[in-house]
Amino acid sequence: MTTQTDTHSRAHDAHADSLDLSEPTHARPLRIGDGFEALSFGHEQFHGLMDPLVMVDHFTMTEPTFGTHPHAGMSAVSVLFEDSQGRFHNRDSLGNDLDLLPGDLYWLKAGRGAVHEEAPLPGARTHALQIFVNLPARAKRDAPASLHVRAATMPVIDRDGARVRVVLGETRGVVGASSPALPLTILDVQLRAGSGYVHDIPPGHGVWLHSVRGDASVRVRGGTTHLARHAAMALRNGGEKTALQIRSTAGSQVVLLQGQPIDERFVQQGPFVMSSREELRAVAAEHAAGRLGSID
């Protein structure tokens, strides 16, 4: 991927009661070879409200597709859905060599640079999200770090027709694992017909929502937005703690990602997310010289 994007995540002069909300947005379809198909969302589609997220791919992979590749200046996060089949093999230059199982999370904080490889094993079908999470300028030269959270260890809230996997972070007093970089909450919300779930958004935080399956409605501060299957929306809560309600008439699955915006200029080129074009050129040169590490 050679696309280069120069973006300033808008500074947000929040009033005590401000709420910024995007319109529901549909993904760009992406297909690579016979083994990779994705719905791809980028930060530029959400007018700064996706911050600290850079991009999210909702993908299905049945064959090795990307090979060994570098990352720098960001975190690459894989969240497998429970309907994945088989094992998703993950290796990186930190020395990790492991299989992700259905429902697992793997967070690679690349920092100053890391090399990564992930692919389904023969016969597997991986259904997952690949999330690029920005790092603030002060952390872009940090040493790489990683986190593997097994599905079996994730807290699950199951009541009133809602089943919520706390993949990362916290909701309604239920606390899951913490990321090795920016704090992020990831919820996998599965709603039976006619049910709903309420999550409280802390002051100053942003939320990105994506309907994986079925239609849903999102209600916040008295307003309701219809979120169709495979669409996404983003919002930023500038005021005090705010309740967000997700409901479904016929049943749905919605992923909620929540974090505190960085509000800094960044430049993306493929797997690199840096603060300037000069930094992009420098990290690309470091990778070419083999200084971001290796797997073999």
N, C-alpha and C positions, 0 to 999 in steps of 0.2 A: 504494500500500500504506500503510495507516494503523495497522497493528498496532504497539502500543508495549509493549516488554518491559523490565522493570527487573530486572537480574541482577547478582549478585555471583559472579564466578568464584571458586570456593571456594579459600581459602588451603590450601596443601598442605604439611603437616608430614611430609615424606617421611622414612621410615626408610631405612636403607642398602639394604634389599632389597625395598622396597615396590613393588607393581605393582597399579594400579587398572585394572579392565577392565569395559567395559559389555557388556550383552547385545546381540546383533545386533538392529538396529532397521530397520523398514521406513519408507519415505518417505511423506509426504503428497502425493497426486497433485494436480497443478496444471495447469489448462488455461485459456488466455486466447485468445479468438477462435478462428479456424481455423488460425492459424499458429504457435502456441506451446503446447508440452506439456512438463511437467517432473515429475520426482520431487524433492520438496523436503525437505531435512533442516535442522532448526534446533538451535541449541545446547542448548535446554531439553530435548531428547530424550536427551541424553547425560550429564546430571547433572554438568556442569562439565568433563567430560573432552574436550570438543571444543575448548576454549580453546587457541590464540588464534583459532580459527575461530568465526564468528558464524552463518553459514548456508552451505549448499551446495545449488545447484540443478543436477541432471543433466537437461539440456534438449535438445529438438529444436526449431529455429525455421526456418520457411520463409517467413515474411512479417514485415515491420516490425511491432513489437508495442508497445514502450514509449515511443518518441519520445525527445525530449531530456529528461534528468532530472539532478538533482544528486546528489552524494555528499559526505559530510564525516565526519571522525573515524575513517575506516577505509580499507582498500584494497579495490577491486573487481577481481577477477582472473578473466579468461576463459581457459580451457584448451580448445582445440579438439581433438577426436579426429581421427585420421587418416582415418576413414571419412566425415568431412564432405565435402560436395560444393559446389563453387563458392567464392565469396568472401564474407566477413563484414566489412562496412564499419564502420569504427570512427573516430569523431571525438570530440574533447574540447576543453575550453577552454584546454588547454595548447598548442594549435596543431597537434596531431596530426590527420592526415587520411590514413588508410591502410586497406588491405584485409588482413585476416587470412586466411591460407590454411590448409587442413587440417593439423592438428598444431601450429599456432602457439600461443603464449601472449601475452597482453597484460595487464600489471599497471598499474593506475591507483591510485597512492597519493593519495587525495583530500586528506588532511590537513585544513587549515582550510576546504577547499571547492573543488569542481570540478564542471563540467557535462559530461555524457557522453551519447553517442548511439551505438548499435551496432545493425546490422540486416543480414540477409542480402540480397545483391543478387538481382535477379530470376533465378529458376531455381535458386537455391542452397538447400541443405539443411544447416543448421549443427547438428552434434551436438557438445555441449560441456558443460563444467562452468562455472557462474558461482559464484565463491567470494567471500564477504565475510570479510576478515581484519581483526580488531580492531587498533587502535593503542593503545599505552599512553597514559595521560593526558598525559605529558610531550610526546608527539608529535602530539596531536590538532590542534594549531595550526601544524604544520609547513607549509611551502610544498608544493603538489602536485608530484608527480613521476611519471614513467611509465617503463615498460620493455616493449619488444617483442622477443620471442625467436622467431626463425623456426625452424620444425621442422627445416630442413636443417642448422642449427647445433647442435642438441641432441645430446649424446653418446648413443650407443645401445650397450647391453650385449646381445650375442646369443650365448648359449651354453647347452648342456645343456637345450635345449627352452624356454628362457626368453628373451624379447625385452623389454628394459627401456629405455624412453625416459627419460632423466634430464632432465625438463622444466625443473627448477630444483633447485639445491642439490647434494647429494652422496650417493653410495652406493658402498660398497666401493672407495673410493679414486678413483672416477670423479666428476669435478667439472663441473657445469653452470653456468649463469648464476646470478647472485645477485640477489635482489629489491631494489627501491629502498626497502624498508621493513624490517619484521621478517624475519630469515632464515627461509626456509621451504624444505623439500624436497618436490618433487612428482615422483612416479614413476608412469609408465604401464606397468604390468606385464602382459605378455601371455604366457600359459603354454599350451604345447601339452599334449595329454593325457599324464598321468603325470609331468609336470615340476614343478619348484619353484624358488623364489628366496629367498635369505636376505638380509635387510637388518639392519644393526646400529643400534639406537636409542641415541642418546647419553643420559647421565644427565640426569634432570630434564626430558626432552622428552616430548611427547604425540604420538600417532599416530592418524589417522582413516583408515579403510579403507572402500572402497566397491566392491562387485562390479558392474562395468558389464555383464559378459557371463559367463554360466556360474556354477557353484558353485565355491567354493574352501574350503580349510581354512587356519586361521591358528594357528600353534603358537608359543608363547612361554613360556619357563620351565617346560617340561614339560606345559603344558596346551594342549589343542587346541579351537578354536571353529570350528564350521561356519558359513561365510558364504554364504548363499544368494544367487542372482542378484538384483540390485537392492537388497540389504540393505546396511547400514553398521554399523560398530562403532568404538569409540574406546578408547584405553588411555593410561595415563600411567606412564612408567618413573621411579620415584623413586630407583632405585639406580644401580649401575654399568652400563656399556654392556651391552646385552641384545640377543641375536639374535632376530629375528622371521622365521619361515619361512612363506611362502605356497606352498601346493601345490594342484594341481588334478588330479582323476582324468580328467575328460573334456575339459579345456581351458577356460580362462577369461581374463578381462581384469579386473584389479583396479587401482584407483587408490589410492596411498598418499600422504597429506599429513602432513608432520611439522613441528612447530614447538615453541618453548619457550612454555609458558603464561604469560600476563600476570598472572593472579590479581588482577584489579582489578574493582571494580564498574563496570558500564556500563549504559546505557539505549539501546535501539534503537527508532527509529521509521522504518520503511521504509528509505530509503537513508542515514539518519543514524545513527551509533553514537557517542554521547557519554558523558561521565562522570556527568552529572546531568540532570534534567528541565529545569533552568534553562538549561543549555547547549543542550539540544534546542530550546527555544523561541527562544534567541538565534540559532542557526544557521538555523532556519526563517525567522526575520525577515530575516536577511542574504540568504537566497536570494530571498525575496519582493521585496527591495529591489534585486535584481540584482547583489549584491556577491560572488557566488560565481563570477562569470565568465559568458561566453557563447560560443557556437560561431559563430553567424552574425555 
